[in-house]
């Protein structure tokens, strides 16, 4: 699995749109800055078919240092959660060669109503 950088993505967009790399880099950075700013305010960001970013509060807890086995108090903190949207999930599954789940449990209904039963 390869790592794709922001620079590589901006280069692709610049090539595809015919715009200058500097302009696209600035646009992408401004977009990311706005995403971070909204999440810092505690807002939920929803991009249809892409996914949803939310901020969650983690409760304080007790943990254990694996080296010393000493108990350590972990303070509460805010974390960002991401849930992939339908279109993203379908494309990733398709790219991996796996069948995507049908929304609403229709795949299970179709399998239940199939008189031949599951193919093995």
PyMOL commands that set and color helices and strands:
alter all, ss='L'
color gray80, all
select helices_A, chain A and resi 6-17+21-40+86-95+103-113
alter helices_A, ss='H'
color red, helices_A
select strands_A, chain A and resi 45-47+51-58+61-64+71-74+77-84
alter strands_A, ss='S'
color yellow, strands_A
deselect
rebuild
show_as cartoon
